Amino acid sequence: MIQTLSRPGPYIAEFERLETRRGGRGGAWLMPLRRAAMARFAELGFPTTDQEHWRHTNLAPLAATPFGPADPDAHPGPEQLAPLLPAGQAARLVFVNGRFAPELSDTGSLPEGVLVRDLAPALEQPDAPLRAHLARHAAYRDQPLVALNSALFEDGALVHVARGVVVERPIHVVFVTTRQAAPVVTYPRTLIVAEAQSALSLVEAFAGLPPPGSQPPGAGAGAYFTNAVTELVAGENAHVDYCKVQRESAAAFHLHTLRISQQCNSTLAAHAVTLGGRLARTDLHATFDGPGAGAALEGLALLAGTQHADDHLRVEHLQPHCTSREFYKNVLSGQARAVFTGRICVARTAQKTDAKQTNMNLLLSDAARVDTRPQLEIFADDVKCTHGATIGQLDPDALFYLRSRGLPDGAARQLLIQAFAGEIIDRIPAEALRTQLRRELAARLPGGAAPGGAA
Amino acid sequence: MLEIRDLHVRVEEHEILKGIDLTVRAGEVHSIMGPNGSGKSTLAQVLAGRETFEVTQGQVLYEGRNLLELTPEERACAGLFLAFQYPVEIPGVSNSHFLKTALNALRRQRGQPPLDAMEFLALARERMQLVEMDERLLHRALNEGFSGGEKKRNEVFQMAVLEPKLALLDETDSGLDIDALRAVAQGVNRLRSPQRAFIIVTHYQRLLNYIVPDRVHVLLEGRIVRSGGKELALELEQRGYGWLEQEAARAA
């Protein structure tokens, strides 16, 4: 049975079709890697719950669904994209059903030394940074989902910031999937390279789009599968703000691998906001490859109905004097389920590591469920590592306090839930996005305009 | 204004209040004193609507209405206020946003238009002076990281903004230094009026040097064993509660 469920057959067939089609076109330099990755996926298949890292997230329904290629001719109007794109961007790249949509994108006003473009043509004539970084960070050997994406991705975003260049306004990369009759799969791929001394703010958004004229934006598309890989490299003393916003449709499978590599003294603030998806899993794997680097990895998931979200973090302290802060929160209602795994590995050489991990969960119903697992592997002896997790309901003392001042029960609850969730939103540096998410939070939370609504 | 008749209250298996009778008229200040565990805080919380307590017998009339039927927010809208013994820290909720929301909920109930941000700020600034509270606290998260004295000042500040008809102060004086105690007392005294009543629950007589009560009641093991004028508080200060406990034991 397991073999049937993790059967990679259709994906291999798709790879062979693509290989023929690619034929004499460029990108040949990548073909050996693609073939090896495909072969590896064929060996591994989709992960199953027998595997420790996937114990709480069952991909059997995904493996059993036949996903076809996404419609290349969908052309959503800019008005459909508008809610996904807050004002004040430096540039935006929009991909519809896995393909670059130039008519929805804008890279007009970037400072010199900043490259923001679609990957497909860049693959044909790869420059040195692309060859140096693409598929060099996200290893596919033990990661079947990375293998699958590496074999099959056709397009994606390339963001390169040259040494010493500062991009002040955020760059937005948006992957949307439109509603289609049969289940489809896309393979978004993003490579972000911030060279030494540079600074960059980037927002990566994933969303399901309803067809033109369909009413509530929350209703979204039918079943689809997003298998995304993002590689993020922060050079020496670079600073990167990275924010992921996931608003996939209610029937979507969202599997995303975010591979972060930080050079010495670089700093990263990464935020992940999970609002949509039937099943969402993010594998965040960060390594400190140089001393003195720091990362703040923060996330918020608002889950309702039968949504399932799994944040799987692995932070590797390979060098001394690095600091990591993990702060993830989940708000669950209905029968929603959240999984948090935070693995912190401290190598023998990584003295003076300072790592802190916090996972806080707010359960708004008795049927919601959370599994939270801190995992520390520490081989150095002069380090500071702490972890803490809480799972609880609204504090009755706080609720009584607010009500005793005249706030109605519903308003008091909403205020407390918003305060819990807002703590993460408030830490997002990109101002327009922060404001937008604040409004969205108010509308989605119980007592708001769309109670428990999953996109 | 408030009439408590034969009030019995239980938490799980323990009967905490065993028949309280108390009448409070508009303009009066009542003090309820007693040793730890006598039921003082329970009485204050039951009046504010805390649901963890079960009323097994008796009734409470507030301005002629059955108070026990009202939710905590309905009681607040009807003019009841409890200054908490342990004000709750609520991270992420700003003190000013919370208080403005509460005030406007009460104003709606009173048929008054809501205050906008500027009007609220002007009112808040004025009332903060009453309790000599640092204005920065207004812009911080509700009680989060406040010192003991700052929390108690914040309670009395909220009271001054919400202008209740009946204010219950639950050990507002516990753990305060003299400056904070004086500031809290000053806040209460400025609010005293012929239309407003106070019930001040305290463990110590010290607060009553600053807020002079009309009536003092001694609560022992869930019963009011003695009531008197302000001189009763002084007597308790000198003699402690032991003699009343012995009297109560003899009577039982």
Boltz contact constraints between the chains, C-beta under 6 A:
constraints:
  - contact:
      token1: [A, 397]
      token2: [B, 88]
      max_distance: 6.0
  - contact:
      token1: [A, 398]
      token2: [B, 88]
      max_distance: 6.0
  - contact:
      token1: [A, 398]
      token2: [B, 90]
      max_distance: 6.0
  - contact:
      token1: [A, 400]
      token2: [B, 50]
      max_distance: 6.0
  - contact:
      token1: [A, 401]
      token2: [B, 88]
      max_distance: 6.0
  - contact:
      token1: [A, 403]
      token2: [B, 72]
      max_distance: 6.0
  - contact:
      token1: [A, 403]
      token2: [B, 73]
      max_distance: 6.0
  - contact:
      token1: [A, 404]
      token2: [B, 48]
      max_distance: 6.0
  - contact:
      token1: [A, 404]
      token2: [B, 72]
      max_distance: 6.0
  - contact:
      token1: [A, 404]
      token2: [B, 76]
      max_distance: 6.0
  - contact:
      token1: [A, 404]
      token2: [B, 82]
      max_distance: 6.0
  - contact:
      token1: [A, 405]
      token2: [B, 76]
      max_distance: 6.0
  - contact:
      token1: [A, 405]
      token2: [B, 102]
      max_distance: 6.0
  - contact:
      token1: [A, 406]
      token2: [B, 73]
      max_distance: 6.0
  - contact:
      token1: [A, 406]
      token2: [B, 76]
      max_distance: 6.0
  - contact:
      token1: [A, 406]
      token2: [B, 77]
      max_distance: 6.0
  - contact:
      token1: [A, 406]
      token2: [B, 102]
      max_distance: 6.0
  - contact:
      token1: [A, 406]
      token2: [B, 105]
      max_distance: 6.0
  - contact:
      token1: [A, 406]
      token2: [B, 106]
      max_distance: 6.0
  - contact:
      token1: [A, 407]
      token2: [B, 102]
      max_distance: 6.0
  - contact:
      token1: [A, 407]
      token2: [B, 105]
      max_distance: 6.0
  - contact:
      token1: [A, 408]
      token2: [B, 73]
      max_distance: 6.0
  - contact:
      token1: [A, 415]
      token2: [B, 93]
      max_distance: 6.0
  - contact:
      token1: [A, 419]
      token2: [B, 92]
      max_distance: 6.0
  - contact:
      token1: [A, 419]
      token2: [B, 93]
      max_distance: 6.0
  - contact:
      token1: [A, 422]
      token2: [B, 92]
      max_distance: 6.0
  - contact:
      token1: [A, 423]
      token2: [B, 92]
      max_distance: 6.0
